[in-house]
């Protein structure tokens, strides 16, 4: 074969490279085979694990899944999702904070499917999608896969609060160049930093977007990624900001991405939904039509058993109560780990991004790839990002969360001193 010969289409020719998260996890698994799993700290996995390293699950959810009749596994779900599931998804997302407006929902394979549809259906080829400078890597992957680019604003200001100034500047700049803008805003329990916007910060964001919508030639799509909301605090208080999505100008469409992966411990079932909220009934109808069409054109049907499970949970108050009690136990475990890590980081003078809740804590550093490589020699496996390290407290036992910050602080100092 001639050097450089390619069969793939031009738009799909990309530089080879293993995903950093999976590469780090593979390195940790290989190390465990050599030195034993008890000596390895695998902080790469974006799934909640028990203290013994096993996957955390909600027993009630798993029991419901196991006890479904065969036809619930074998039958197709409707293209847009089971109606009972879509109603349950709305309840799961908003609880007592339903925004005013017209609302439609479409089933997707997790939050990733919702991201794909939002980018494809609400931006033009060549457009830039906006998110923060700390972001979940697949945002960029999905944007580029569909002929878009990803641009960022600074997430934090000098006081470690949401950088509204940077957000405004970048939004205005893109709206000057584009007829529409898709904004991917991941809160609460942001991946990878664990930051959550306060209610006041949310109000400032919405007030600003309202002002930009005064130009009726522009279209603003606010994509609210709430993947980790069920591990971000009180089930109701954490959703209060969603009322702000109501009564917005008709040229602002809010899309909320719901996923069963984290909050219902069904990562592998790939089940979720996207919910569109608009003050215009035609926009809501268009939302359902466009995204159902995309379902058919990309993956067709969703995963029926998971849809049925969610519907059953929200049809039975006792089941919902059981699921929430089991989830609180897991949330307490996660909170304890994060608290220990943060306390020890302070003792070690280890700078971390402001953490409120969620699966990850992020450590800013100048040379993340070098620091990550050096940490692996100590059998600590964290994911290098563009400006720091992502440490998955969700997957690391509390005993290691208490000792790792000291080591990370030492390694960062060593790497910086050697350069």
C-alpha positions in Angstrom: 0.0 0.0 0.0 1.3 3.4 -0.9 2.4 5.6 2.0 -0.4 7.9 3.0 -3.0 6.1 0.9 -6.5 6.5 2.2 -10.0 5.2 1.4 -11.9 7.3 3.9 -13.8 10.4 2.8 -12.0 13.7 3.2 -14.3 14.9 6.0 -13.4 11.8 8.0 -9.7 11.9 7.7 -8.2 12.5 11.2 -5.0 12.1 13.1 -4.9 8.8 15.0 -4.9 9.0 18.7 -6.3 7.0 21.6 -8.9 8.6 23.8 -7.0 9.9 26.9 -9.7 8.6 29.3 -9.6 5.1 27.9 -5.8 5.2 27.5 -5.4 6.1 31.2 -7.9 3.4 32.3 -6.1 0.8 30.2 -2.7 1.8 31.7 -4.2 1.5 35.2 -5.7 -1.9 34.5 -2.3 -3.2 33.1 -0.5 -1.8 36.2 -3.0 -3.6 38.5 -2.1 -6.9 36.8 1.6 -6.3 37.6 1.5 -4.8 41.1 -2.0 -5.7 42.3 -5.1 -3.6 42.3 -4.7 -2.5 45.9 -1.6 -0.5 45.0 -3.2 1.2 42.0 -5.3 4.4 42.2 -7.5 4.4 39.0 -9.0 7.9 38.9 -9.9 7.8 35.2 -13.2 6.0 35.3 -16.3 8.2 35.0 -18.6 5.8 36.9 -19.4 5.6 40.5 -17.6 2.6 42.2 -18.0 1.2 45.7 -15.2 1.2 48.2 -14.2 -2.3 47.1 -13.9 -1.2 43.4 -17.2 -2.8 42.2 -19.7 -0.8 40.2 -22.3 1.0 42.3 -25.8 0.2 41.2 -29.3 1.1 42.5 -30.8 -2.3 43.5 -34.4 -1.3 42.9 -33.5 -0.2 39.3 -31.7 -3.4 38.6 -34.5 -5.5 40.0 -37.1 -3.7 37.9 -34.9 -4.3 34.8 -34.5 -8.0 35.6 -38.2 -8.6 36.1 -39.4 -7.1 32.9 -41.4 -9.5 30.7 -39.5 -10.8 27.5 -41.5 -8.6 25.2 -40.1 -5.5 26.9 -36.6 -6.6 25.8 -37.5 -7.9 22.4 -40.0 -5.3 21.1 -39.1 -2.0 19.3 -39.7 1.2 21.1 -41.3 4.0 19.1 -38.8 6.2 17.2 -39.4 9.1 19.5 -39.5 7.0 22.6 -42.3 5.4 24.7 -44.9 8.1 25.6 -44.8 6.9 29.2 -41.0 7.2 29.3 -41.1 10.7 27.8 -43.6 11.8 30.5 -41.4 10.2 33.2 -38.3 11.9 31.8 -40.0 15.3 32.2 -40.8 14.5 35.8 -37.3 13.2 36.5 -35.8 16.4 35.0 -37.9 19.1 36.5 -39.6 17.7 39.7 -41.4 20.7 41.2 -39.6 23.3 39.0 -41.4 22.9 35.6 -40.8 26.0 33.5 -43.7 27.8 31.9 -43.9 27.2 28.1 -44.5 24.6 25.5 -42.5 21.4 26.0 -41.7 18.4 23.9 -39.4 15.4 24.5 -37.6 12.9 22.3 -35.7 9.8 23.4 -32.0 9.7 22.8 -29.1 7.3 23.6 -28.0 9.1 26.8 -27.0 12.7 26.9 -24.6 12.1 24.0 -27.4 11.6 21.6 -29.0 14.9 22.8 -25.8 16.7 22.2 -25.5 15.3 18.7 -29.1 16.3 17.7 -28.8 19.8 19.2 -25.6 20.5 17.3 -26.8 19.0 14.0 -30.3 20.4 14.0 -29.7 23.9 15.5 -26.4 25.0 13.9 -25.1 25.3 10.4 -22.2 23.5 9.0 -19.1 25.5 9.7 -20.6 27.2 12.8 -18.8 27.4 16.1 -20.5 25.8 19.1 -19.8 27.5 22.5 -18.9 26.0 25.8 -16.5 26.7 28.7 -12.7 26.2 28.5 -12.9 23.3 30.9 -15.2 20.9 29.1 -16.0 17.2 28.5 -13.9 16.2 25.6 -16.6 14.6 23.4 -18.2 18.0 23.0 -15.4 18.8 20.6 -15.6 15.3 19.0 -19.3 15.6 18.3 -18.9 19.1 16.9 -16.1 18.2 14.6 -17.8 15.0 13.5 -20.7 17.1 12.2 -18.6 19.8 10.5 -18.7 22.3 13.3 -16.0 23.8 15.6 -15.8 24.3 19.3 -15.0 27.7 20.8 -14.7 28.4 24.5 -15.1 31.1 27.1 -13.2 31.2 30.5 -15.3 29.3 33.0 -13.8 31.0 36.1 -13.0 34.6 36.9 -10.3 35.7 39.3 -12.6 35.0 42.2 -13.3 31.4 41.1 -16.9 32.3 40.2 -18.6 31.9 36.9 -16.9 34.2 34.4 -20.0 36.1 33.1 -17.8 38.7 31.4 -16.0 36.1 29.3 -19.3 34.3 28.6 -20.9 37.5 27.3 -18.0 38.5 25.2 -17.7 35.2 23.4 -21.5 34.9 22.9 -21.7 38.4 21.4 -18.7 37.7 19.2 -20.2 34.5 17.8 -23.6 36.1 17.3 -22.0 38.8 15.1 -20.7 36.0 12.8 -23.5 33.5 12.9 -27.3 33.6 12.6 -27.6 31.1 15.5 -25.6 30.0 18.5 -25.7 26.6 20.4 -24.4 27.0 23.9 -23.4 23.9 25.8 -23.7 24.7 29.5 -22.9 21.8 31.8 -24.3 22.5 35.3 -24.8 21.5 38.1 -21.8 19.2 39.0 -19.9 20.2 35.9 -17.6 17.7 34.2 -14.7 17.9 34.8 -14.5 20.6 37.5 -17.5 19.8 39.7 -18.7 23.4 39.6 -22.3 24.4 39.8 -23.7 27.8 38.8 -25.5 29.5 41.7 -29.1 30.7 41.2 -27.8 34.3 40.9 -25.3 33.2 38.2 -28.1 31.5 36.3 -30.3 34.6 36.5 -27.4 36.7 35.1 -27.0 34.2 32.2 -30.7 34.2 31.3 -31.0 38.0 31.6 -28.1 38.4 29.2 -29.5 35.9 26.7 -32.8 37.7 26.8 -31.0 40.9 25.9 -29.3 39.2 22.9 -32.6 37.9 21.8 -33.8 41.4 21.2 -32.3 41.0 17.7 -35.0 38.8 16.3 -32.8 37.8 13.4 -30.7 35.7 15.8 -31.5 32.3 17.2 -30.1 31.2 20.6 -30.1 27.6 21.7 -29.2 27.1 25.4 -28.3 23.4 25.9 -28.5 22.5 29.6 -26.4 19.4 30.2 -27.5 18.0 33.6 -25.9 14.6 33.4 -24.8 14.7 37.0 -27.7 16.5 38.6 -28.8 13.6 40.7 -25.5 13.7 42.5 -25.5 17.5 43.0 -27.4 17.9 46.2 -31.0 18.0 47.2 -33.2 16.5 44.5 -35.5 19.5 44.4 -33.2 22.5 45.3 -30.7 21.4 42.6 -33.4 21.9 39.9 -34.8 25.3 41.0 -32.8 27.2 38.2 -34.9 25.4 35.6 -37.9 27.6 36.2 -35.8 30.4 34.6 -36.2 28.5 31.2 -39.9 29.6 31.1 -41.4 32.6 29.3 -38.3 33.3 27.2 -38.4 35.1 23.9 -39.5 32.8 21.0 -36.0 33.0 19.5 -34.5 31.4 22.6 -34.9 27.6 22.7 -33.8 25.7 25.8 -32.9 22.1 25.5 -32.4 20.0 28.6 -30.5 16.7 28.2 -31.6 13.9 30.5 -29.6 10.7 31.0 -30.2 7.5 32.9 -26.5 6.7 33.0 -25.5 8.2 36.3 -28.7 8.9 38.3 -30.1 5.5 37.6 -26.8 3.6 37.3 -27.7 2.3 33.8 -24.6 3.5 31.9 -24.6 0.6 29.4 -28.3 0.9 28.5 -27.7 4.2 26.7 -31.0 5.7 27.5 -31.9 9.4 27.8 -34.0 12.2 26.3 -33.8 15.7 25.1 -36.5 18.1 26.3 -37.2 21.3 24.4 -38.9 24.3 26.1 -40.2 27.3 24.1 -42.7 30.1 24.4 -43.8 29.3 20.9 -45.9 26.2 20.3 -44.7 25.9 16.7 -41.1 25.8 17.8 -41.9 23.0 20.3 -43.6 21.0 17.6 -40.8 21.6 15.2 -38.4 20.4 17.9 -40.2 17.1 18.2 -40.5 16.6 14.5 -36.8 17.5 13.7 -35.3 15.3 16.4 -37.6 12.3 15.8 -36.5 12.5 12.1 -32.9 12.5 13.2 -33.5 9.5 15.4 -34.6 7.6 12.4 -31.7 8.8 10.3 -29.0 8.0 12.9 -29.9 5.2 15.3 -33.6 4.6 14.8 -35.0 3.2 18.0 -33.9 3.7 21.6 -33.5 1.1 24.4 -37.0 0.0 25.4 -36.2 -1.8 28.7 -34.6 1.2 30.2 -37.5 3.4 29.1 -40.0 1.0 30.7 -38.0 1.0 34.0 -38.1 4.8 34.3 -41.8 4.9 33.5 -42.5 2.3 36.2 -40.5 4.3 38.8 -42.4 7.5 38.2 -45.8 5.7 38.1 -45.2 4.3 41.6 -44.4 6.7 44.5 -43.0 3.9 46.6 -40.6 2.8 43.9 -39.5 6.4 43.4 -38.9 6.7 47.2 -36.8 3.5 47.2 -34.7 4.6 44.3 -34.1 8.0 45.9 -33.1 6.5 49.2 -30.6 4.2 47.5 -29.2 7.1 45.5 -28.7 9.2 48.6 -26.5 6.5 50.1 -24.3 6.6 47.0 -24.3 10.4 47.0 -23.2 10.4 50.7 -20.3 8.1 49.7 -19.3 10.4 46.9 -19.5 13.5 49.1 -17.4 12.0 51.8 -14.7 11.2 49.2 -14.7 14.7 47.7 -14.7 16.3 51.2 -11.6 14.2 52.2 -9.8 15.0 48.9 -10.5 18.8 49.3 -9.4 18.9 52.9 -6.1 17.1 52.1 -5.6 19.3 49.0 -5.7 22.4 51.3 -3.2 20.9 53.6 -0.9 20.1 50.7 -1.4 23.6 49.1 -2.7 21.9 46.0 -4.8 24.2 43.9 -8.1 22.7 42.6 -10.9 24.2 40.5 -13.9 25.3 42.6 -15.8 22.1 43.4 -19.5 22.0 44.4 -20.6 18.4 43.6 -20.2 15.6 41.1 -17.9 12.8 39.9 -14.7 14.8 39.2 -12.3 17.2 40.8 -9.9 19.0 38.5 -6.3 20.1 39.4 -4.9 23.0 37.2 -1.3 22.6 36.2 1.1 23.8 33.6 2.2 20.4 32.2 -0.6 18.0 32.6 0.7 15.3 30.3 4.1 15.2 32.1 2.4 15.3 35.5 0.1 12.5 34.5 3.0 10.4 33.2 5.0 11.0 36.4 2.0 10.1 38.6 1.6 6.8 36.7 5.1 5.8 38.0 3.5 6.2 41.5 0.6 4.0 40.3 -1.8 7.0 40.3 -3.8 7.3 37.1 -5.6 10.6 36.4 -6.7 12.0 33.0 -4.6 14.8 31.5 -6.6 17.6 30.1 -5.6 20.7 28.2 -4.9 22.8 31.4 -4.8 20.2 34.2 -5.7 16.8 35.5 -9.2 15.3 36.0 -9.4 13.2 39.1 -12.4 10.9 39.4 -13.4 10.9 43.0 -16.4 8.8 41.9 -14.1 5.8 41.4 -11.5 6.2 44.1 -11.9 4.8 47.6 -11.9 7.3 50.5 -8.6 5.9 51.8 -6.8 6.9 48.6 -8.6 10.3 48.4 -7.0 11.1 51.7 -3.4 10.3 50.5 -3.3 11.2 46.8 -3.4 15.0 47.1 0.0 15.1 48.8 1.5 13.0 46.0 0.0 15.1 43.3 1.3 18.3 44.9 4.8 16.8 45.1 4.8 15.6 41.5 3.6 18.9 40.1 6.4 20.7 42.0 8.9 18.3 40.7 7.8 18.5 37.1 7.7 22.3 37.2 11.2 22.4 38.7 12.6 20.2 36.0 11.4 22.4 33.2 
